[in-house]
Amino acid sequence: MSIENQSSSKQRVIFAGTPEFAAISLKALIEQQQALNIEIVAVYTQPDRKAGRGQKLTASPVKQLALEHNLPVEQPLTFKKSVEEGQAARETLANYQPDIMVVAAYGLILPIGVLQTPTHGCLNIHASLLPRWRGAAPIHRALLAGDERTGITIMQMDKGLDTGDMLYKVAYDIAADETTASLHDKMAELGAEAITTVLKDLPSYQAKAEKQDDSLANYAEKLSKSEGEIDWTQSAEMIERQIRGMHPYPGAYTFLADPEGKSEPKRVKVLAALAVNPSQTTVAQPGTVISVGKNAILVACGQLNNDSNAEGTTLRLTQLQFAGSKPVTAEQVCHGNQLDDGDKFVAAAE
């Protein structure tokens, strides 16, 4: 039975989300309100934050989209009933009389009292195939781990961290050159398709809900900027994943040592690299620039699987950004004499 057949009245939907990933799903719901027999009665998002060089207060992508469509916007700091503001936020939510709450990368913890407010509960759009990669950074972690497949899970939220019953899953095969930026965009579109699919026949999906196997769960911790620093003693395969998984944020980086040792190593962002050629090995020390070519900059990396009997692996860098400069291709580096064969990328402490 579809939502449309349950009642002649439209289902009252609240949407909660903050970044562009969530805005893609909100846009789909706005455009399909009539087809889904829903009415978006309010949009919840994080408070405006300072952003950009001017540090001006900036509305989230979700808020901007909601305002464009004249939807009521709520931006509570908390839902904790132990504080006056949290209790007021709960009352405001209840006053909207929601049938369903759709949540996507909202960034605010929803207590059990909030989860139970909508008649049909809260549905979460999560960018992984649960129970793998519960938590804040599932897209980054899937790439960093070298996963071959990821996807979207529509989940009935409960009080745990991404532990609720799974209503619908759709898989996606990760391309060999996928970055966090490209995978984010694909997951955002897939999430929008998935939530509209579920809302077309929510009772059926809820009736067939599947519990997660907690023994298979792992957690996608939020990334720190320090995780972007490249350890050249790692294999080329691991570093290439790191470059893709950290692009565009927080970004992979290294430090270029002064060949004469007269100044401190200078920070260099590593923006892109080619797929690893496993047959190309080296005896050079990890971090050594083997060759600077027009197509790529070949750098020595650590051994595969820490095999002490094996030669080191190599990685071909194609785009860098030196401190205070714009991004440059390998060919531009070659012509600009910014690197020489034998130069060394090092850790910050070296």
ZAVOKE-266636 format. One record per residue (C-alpha): residue number from 1; residue in three letters; x, y, z. Coordinates in steps of 0.1 Angstrom, whole numbers, plus 2048, in hexadecimal, padded with zeros to 3 digits. Example, Ala and Ser with C-alpha at 12.3 -4.5 7.8 and 13.67 -1.06 7.14 Angstrom:
2
1; ALA; 87B; 7D3; 84E
2; SER; 889; 7F5; 847
//
This chain:
350
1; MET; 800; 800; 800
2; SER; 80F; 822; 7F6
3; ILE; 80F; 841; 80C
4; GLU; 7F6; 84F; 7F3
5; ASN; 7DD; 833; 7FA
6; GLN; 7E0; 835; 820
7; SER; 7CD; 856; 821
8; SER; 7C0; 870; 80B
9; SER; 7D3; 88A; 81F
10; LYS; 7F8; 890; 818
11; GLN; 812; 883; 82F
12; ARG; 823; 89F; 843
13; VAL; 849; 89C; 83E
14; ILE; 864; 8AE; 851
15; PHE; 887; 8AE; 841
16; ALA; 8A7; 8B1; 856
17; GLY; 8C8; 8B6; 845
18; THR; 8E5; 8CF; 841
19; PRO; 8FE; 8CA; 825
20; GLU; 8FB; 8C6; 7FF
21; PHE; 8F8; 8A1; 802
22; ALA; 8D7; 8A7; 815
23; ALA; 8CB; 8C3; 7FE
24; ILE; 8CB; 8AB; 7E0
25; SER; 8B1; 895; 7F2
26; LEU; 89D; 8B3; 7FE
27; LYS; 89B; 8C0; 7DA
28; ALA; 88E; 89E; 7CE
29; LEU; 873; 89D; 7E9
30; ILE; 869; 8C1; 7E1
31; GLU; 865; 8B8; 7BC
32; GLN; 852; 898; 7C3
33; GLN; 83B; 8A4; 7DF
34; GLN; 81C; 89E; 7CA
35; ALA; 827; 87C; 7BC
36; LEU; 830; 870; 7DF
37; ASN; 811; 87F; 7EF
38; ILE; 825; 892; 809
39; GLU; 828; 8B5; 816
40; ILE; 849; 8C2; 823
41; VAL; 83D; 8D6; 841
42; ALA; 85F; 8E1; 84E
43; VAL; 884; 8DE; 848
44; TYR; 89D; 8DA; 865
45; THR; 8C2; 8E3; 860
46; GLN; 8E1; 8ED; 873
47; PRO; 8E4; 912; 87E
48; ASP; 8F5; 929; 865
49; ARG; 91B; 926; 868
50; LYS; 938; 93E; 85F
51; ALA; 948; 933; 83E
52; GLY; 960; 940; 824
53; ARG; 97D; 958; 827
54; GLY; 965; 973; 833
55; GLN; 957; 95C; 84E
56; LYS; 934; 968; 846
57; LEU; 916; 956; 855
58; THR; 90B; 93E; 83A
59; ALA; 8EB; 929; 837
60; SER; 8EF; 904; 831
61; PRO; 8E7; 8F7; 80E
62; VAL; 8C7; 8E7; 81D
63; LYS; 8BB; 908; 82B
64; GLN; 8C2; 91B; 80B
65; LEU; 8AE; 902; 7F8
66; ALA; 891; 902; 811
67; LEU; 88F; 928; 810
68; GLU; 88E; 928; 7EA
69; HIS; 86F; 913; 7ED
70; ASN; 85F; 927; 809
71; LEU; 862; 90A; 822
72; PRO; 863; 911; 847
73; VAL; 886; 90D; 855
74; GLU; 88F; 903; 879
75; GLN; 8B3; 904; 886
76; PRO; 8B3; 8F8; 8AA
77; LEU; 8D4; 8F4; 8BC
78; THR; 8C8; 8D6; 8D0
79; PHE; 8AB; 8BF; 8D6
80; LYS; 8B6; 8B6; 8FA
81; LYS; 898; 8B8; 910
82; SER; 8AE; 8C0; 92E
83; VAL; 8B3; 8E4; 921
84; GLU; 898; 8FD; 919
85; GLU; 8A2; 902; 8F5
86; GLY; 8A1; 8DD; 8EE
87; GLN; 87F; 8D9; 8FE
88; ALA; 872; 8F6; 8E9
89; ALA; 881; 8E5; 8C9
90; ARG; 86E; 8C5; 8D1
91; GLU; 84D; 8D8; 8D6
92; THR; 852; 8EA; 8B5
93; LEU; 859; 8C9; 8A3
94; ALA; 83A; 8B9; 8B2
95; ASN; 825; 8D7; 8A8
96; TYR; 82C; 8CF; 883
97; GLN; 81A; 8AE; 889
98; PRO; 832; 89B; 872
99; ASP; 82A; 879; 864
100; ILE; 84D; 873; 858
101; MET; 86F; 883; 85E
102; VAL; 88A; 87E; 844
103; VAL; 8AE; 883; 850
104; ALA; 8CD; 887; 83B
105; ALA; 8EF; 892; 84A
106; TYR; 8DD; 8A9; 862
107; GLY; 8FA; 8AB; 87B
108; LEU; 8E4; 8AD; 89A
109; ILE; 8DD; 890; 8B2
110; LEU; 8B8; 887; 8B2
111; PRO; 8AD; 879; 8D5
112; ILE; 895; 85C; 8D6
113; GLY; 879; 875; 8DF
114; VAL; 87E; 886; 8BE
115; LEU; 881; 866; 8AA
116; GLN; 85F; 85C; 8B7
117; THR; 84E; 87C; 8B0
118; PRO; 844; 876; 88B
119; THR; 829; 85C; 886
120; HIS; 83E; 846; 871
121; GLY; 85F; 84F; 881
122; CYS; 87F; 85D; 872
123; LEU; 890; 850; 852
124; ASN; 8B5; 855; 84D
125; ILE; 8C7; 856; 82C
126; HIS; 8E9; 847; 833
127; ALA; 906; 846; 81A
128; SER; 911; 822; 81F
129; LEU; 905; 7FF; 81E
130; LEU; 8FE; 7FB; 843
131; PRO; 90A; 7ED; 85B
132; ARG; 92B; 7F6; 849
133; TRP; 936; 819; 850
134; ARG; 91E; 826; 86A
135; GLY; 927; 849; 874
136; ALA; 931; 86B; 867
137; ALA; 948; 865; 849
138; PRO; 93C; 846; 836
139; ILE; 946; 852; 814
140; HIS; 969; 85B; 81E
141; ARG; 96F; 83B; 831
142; ALA; 962; 825; 815
143; LEU; 97C; 834; 7FD
144; LEU; 998; 833; 817
145; ALA; 991; 80E; 81E
146; GLY; 992; 805; 7F9
147; ASP; 96E; 7F9; 7F9
148; GLU; 962; 7EE; 7D7
149; ARG; 93D; 7F4; 7DF
150; THR; 929; 80C; 7F4
151; GLY; 906; 81A; 7F1
152; ILE; 8E8; 829; 803
153; THR; 8D4; 81C; 820
154; ILE; 8B2; 82A; 82A
155; MET; 8AF; 822; 84F
156; GLN; 894; 825; 869
157; MET; 8A7; 83A; 883
158; ASP; 8AA; 82F; 8A7
159; LYS; 8BF; 83C; 8C5
160; GLY; 8DF; 82B; 8BA
161; LEU; 8F9; 839; 8A1
162; ASP; 8EC; 82D; 87F
163; THR; 8DF; 80D; 88F
164; GLY; 8BB; 80E; 884
165; ASP; 8A9; 7F4; 86F
166; MET; 8B0; 7F6; 84A
167; LEU; 893; 7FD; 833
168; TYR; 8A4; 7FF; 811
169; LYS; 8C7; 7FB; 803
170; VAL; 8D5; 803; 7E1
171; ALA; 8F9; 7FB; 7D8
172; TYR; 913; 80E; 7C3
173; ASP; 934; 800; 7B5
174; ILE; 950; 818; 7BD
175; ALA; 964; 823; 79E
176; ALA; 98A; 81F; 79F
177; ASP; 98F; 845; 79C
178; GLU; 973; 84F; 7B4
179; THR; 97A; 86C; 7CC
180; THR; 966; 876; 7EA
181; ALA; 959; 893; 7D5
182; SER; 94C; 87D; 7B9
183; LEU; 93F; 862; 7D0
184; HIS; 92D; 87C; 7E5
185; ASP; 91B; 889; 7C7
186; LYS; 911; 866; 7BC
187; MET; 906; 85C; 7DF
188; ALA; 8F1; 87C; 7E2
189; GLU; 8DE; 874; 7C2
190; LEU; 8DA; 850; 7CC
191; GLY; 8CD; 85A; 7EF
192; ALA; 8B3; 870; 7DF
193; GLU; 8A7; 854; 7C9
194; ALA; 8A7; 83C; 7E6
195; ILE; 892; 851; 7FE
196; THR; 878; 859; 7E3
197; THR; 876; 833; 7DC
198; VAL; 86F; 82C; 800
199; LEU; 856; 847; 805
200; LYS; 841; 83A; 7E7
201; ASP; 839; 81B; 7FC
202; LEU; 845; 821; 820
203; PRO; 82F; 808; 832
204; SER; 83C; 7EB; 81C
205; TYR; 860; 7F5; 823
206; GLN; 85A; 7F9; 848
207; ALA; 849; 7D7; 849
208; LYS; 868; 7C7; 839
209; ALA; 881; 7D9; 84E
210; GLU; 8A2; 7C7; 854
211; LYS; 8B6; 7C8; 874
212; GLN; 8DB; 7D0; 871
213; ASP; 8F5; 7B6; 87B
214; ASP; 909; 7C9; 895
215; SER; 925; 7B0; 892
216; LEU; 92C; 7BD; 86F
217; ALA; 92B; 7E2; 879
218; ASN; 949; 7FA; 877
219; TYR; 94A; 81F; 87C
220; ALA; 952; 83C; 864
221; GLU; 963; 854; 87C
222; LYS; 963; 879; 872
223; LEU; 983; 882; 860
224; SER; 99E; 898; 86E
225; LYS; 9B5; 8AE; 85A
226; SER; 9D3; 89B; 867
227; GLU; 9C7; 87C; 855
228; GLY; 9CF; 88D; 834
229; GLU; 9F5; 88C; 83A
230; ILE; A05; 872; 824
231; ASP; A1B; 858; 833
232; TRP; A31; 84E; 815
233; THR; A3B; 82D; 827
234; GLN; A18; 821; 81F
235; SER; A13; 80F; 7FF
236; ALA; A0A; 823; 7DF
237; GLU; 9E8; 812; 7E0
238; MET; 9E0; 81F; 803
239; ILE; 9EC; 842; 7FA
240; GLU; 9D9; 844; 7DA
241; ARG; 9B9; 83B; 7ED
242; GLN; 9C2; 855; 807
243; ILE; 9C5; 870; 7EB
244; ARG; 9A3; 867; 7DD
245; GLY; 992; 862; 7FF
246; MET; 99E; 884; 80B
247; HIS; 994; 898; 7EC
248; PRO; 988; 8B3; 7EF
249; TYR; 987; 8B3; 815
250; PRO; 99B; 8B2; 82B
251; GLY; 9B4; 8AC; 80F
252; ALA; 9D4; 897; 80C
253; TYR; 9F5; 8A9; 812
254; THR; A1A; 8A4; 817
255; PHE; A3A; 8B9; 81D
256; LEU; A55; 8C0; 804
257; ALA; A78; 8C0; 814
258; ASP; A91; 8DA; 80B
259; PRO; AAD; 8C7; 7F8
260; GLU; AC7; 8DD; 809
261; GLY; AB7; 8DB; 82B
262; LYS; AB7; 901; 830
263; SER; A92; 905; 835
264; GLU; A74; 8F2; 844
265; PRO; A61; 8D9; 82E
266; LYS; A45; 8EA; 81B
267; ARG; A22; 8DD; 81A
268; VAL; A15; 8D0; 7F9
269; LYS; 9F1; 8C5; 7F3
270; VAL; 9EE; 8A5; 7DE
271; LEU; 9CE; 8A8; 7CA
272; ALA; 9CE; 88B; 7B2
273; ALA; 9E1; 86C; 7A8
274; LEU; 9DE; 851; 78E
275; ALA; 9D4; 82D; 796
276; VAL; 9F1; 818; 7A4
277; ASN; A06; 804; 78C
278; PRO; A0F; 7E5; 7A1
279; SER; A2B; 7DA; 789
280; GLN; A3D; 7FB; 78E
281; THR; A54; 7F8; 7AC
282; THR; A72; 80A; 7BB
283; VAL; A8E; 807; 7D3
284; ALA; A8E; 82D; 7DA
285; GLN; A85; 839; 7FD
286; PRO; A60; 840; 803
287; GLY; A58; 864; 7FB
288; THR; A73; 868; 7E1
289; VAL; A6A; 879; 7C0
290; ILE; A76; 85F; 7A6
291; SER; A6D; 873; 787
292; VAL; A5B; 893; 77E
293; GLY; A49; 88E; 75D
294; LYS; A2F; 8A0; 748
295; ASN; A14; 885; 74F
296; ALA; A1C; 87D; 774
297; ILE; A34; 881; 790
298; LEU; A41; 85F; 79B
299; VAL; A46; 85C; 7C1
300; ALA; A54; 83F; 7D5
301; CYS; A3D; 82F; 7EF
302; GLY; A3F; 813; 808
303; GLN; A3D; 7EE; 802
304; LEU; A1C; 7DC; 7FB
305; ASN; A0F; 7CB; 81A
306; ASN; A2F; 7D4; 82C
307; ASP; A41; 7B8; 81B
308; SER; A66; 7BD; 825
309; ASN; A72; 7A8; 807
310; ALA; A5F; 7BD; 7EE
311; GLU; A6A; 7DD; 7DC
312; GLY; A57; 7FD; 7E3
313; THR; A38; 807; 7D0
314; THR; A34; 827; 7BB
315; LEU; A19; 841; 7B7
316; ARG; A14; 859; 79A
317; LEU; A08; 87B; 7A5
318; THR; 9F5; 891; 78C
319; GLN; 9EB; 8B0; 79F
320; LEU; 9FB; 8C3; 7BB
321; GLN; 9F6; 8E4; 7CD
322; PHE; A15; 8F5; 7DC
323; ALA; A10; 90D; 7F9
324; GLY; A03; 92F; 7ED
325; SER; 9FD; 923; 7CA
326; LYS; 9E1; 916; 7B4
327; PRO; 9DD; 8F1; 7AC
328; VAL; 9F6; 8E5; 791
329; THR; 9F7; 8C7; 77A
330; ALA; A16; 8B0; 778
331; GLU; A1E; 8C1; 756
332; GLN; A1D; 8E3; 766
333; VAL; A33; 8D7; 783
334; CYS; A4B; 8C9; 769
335; HIS; A4E; 8E9; 755
336; GLY; A4F; 8FF; 775
337; ASN; A6C; 8ED; 784
338; GLN; A5A; 8EA; 7A5
339; LEU; A66; 8C7; 7AB
340; ASP; A86; 8B4; 7A1
341; ASP; A8E; 88F; 79F
342; GLY; A9C; 885; 7C1
343; ASP; A87; 89E; 7D5
344; LYS; A77; 890; 7F5
345; PHE; A54; 892; 803
346; VAL; A56; 88E; 829
347; ALA; A41; 88E; 848
348; ALA; A3B; 8AF; 85B
349; ALA; A52; 8A4; 877
350; GLU; A6F; 89B; 861
//
